[in-house]
Amino acid sequence: MKYIRLIKFVILLVMMQSCISPFEPEIEDNQPLIVVEGLITDKPEPYQVKLTQTFAYDENEGAPVTNATVAIEGSDGSNAVLLEEKEGVYVSDPDLFTGRSGVSYRLIIETIEGDRFES
């Protein structure tokens, strides 16, 4: 009985070792896209929008999107232009713009290359 358990254990170990194989995905190089991170609330604080480019599978971080024009437009006619605080980080002035509950907002981004994005 003891030998049967030992044999089962050895077989289990062999099976566990043979099931490990590395996965290397085949990833095509694609045109970089813009990643937008940000949040608008009804709190009177500066809103921050971070713009970066997508990055390759083997990289850790995307390059910042600099020198873009970033604006927030509200359905109530309100608007704000965000200023670039540091590379790829655009910030609003809380004295000039604060989000309001019940208002829809659209983010407008225009890159230095002339590409325009709206969300």
N, C-alpha and C positions, 0 to 999 in steps of 0.2 A: 504494500500500500504506500509505503514511504517512497519507493522508487518511482511509482506512477506520478506522484506529486512532483518529484524532482524532474522527471521527464517533461511533464506539462509546463513546468516553470522554465526549463531550458528552451522548449519550443516557443513559448511566449516571448522570451527574450530575443530569440533569433528573428521572430516575426516583427517585433518592434523595431529592430535595427534595420530590417530590409524595407520598411515602409517609409523611411525618410529619404526624400529626394528634393533638392532645391527647385524652386519655381522661378524661372527667369521669363518675365513677360516680354513679348515682342511689342515694342512701342515705337510708333512712327513719329518722326519730327513733324510737329504741326506749327502753324503760324501762332505766335503768342497772342493771348487774349488778355483783357483787363479784368482784374479781380477787384471788386468794390466792397469795402467793409465800412459800415457806418450805422448810426441809429439816431432817429429824431424822436424826441419826447416832448412833453409839455413843461419840462423843467427849464427855468431860465439859466441855462448854462451854455458854454460853447459846444457846438456839435462838431464832431470830428469825422472826416471821411478819409479813409486810407485807400490809395490806389496803387496796385502792384500788377506786374505782368505774371502770367502763368509761368511755371518753370519746369524744367526737365525732370524726369523720374529720379535721376541720380543726384539732383541738386536739393538744397535745403530751403532756399528762399528765392522769391521772385524779385526782379529789379523794380524799384519804385518808379511810378509814372510821374515825371516832373513837368513843371511849367504848363500844366493843364489849366483850363478855366473850368471851375466847378461852381454850380449854382443850385439853389433849392428854390422851387417855385410852388406856391400853394394854390389850391383851388379857390381861395378867397382873395387872390390877387397879390398876396404877400410874396416877397422874393428876397433872397440873400445871396451874395457872392462870397464864396469861401476863399480865404487866403492861404497860400502854402506856408505852413509854419516850419516844416522841415521836409526833406525830400519825400514826396509821395503822400504827405499828410496835410490835408486841407481843413481849416478850422473856421467856423462862423463867429461873428461878433454877437455875444448875447444881448448887448444893448440895442442892436439893430434887428435881431430876429429871434423869436421864440416860437416853437411849435405850439399848436393849439389842438385840443381834442375835437374830433369831428371834421377836421380839415384834411383833405388828401394832399399829399406832397409828391412832387416829381423831382428827381435828381437829374441835372443836365451836366454832361461832361463833354468838353471839347479839348482834344489833345493838341499838342504843338504841331503834329503832322496834319491836322485838319479833320481828323475823324470825330464824329459827334455821336454821343450815346445819350439816350433818355430812358429813365425807368419810372 
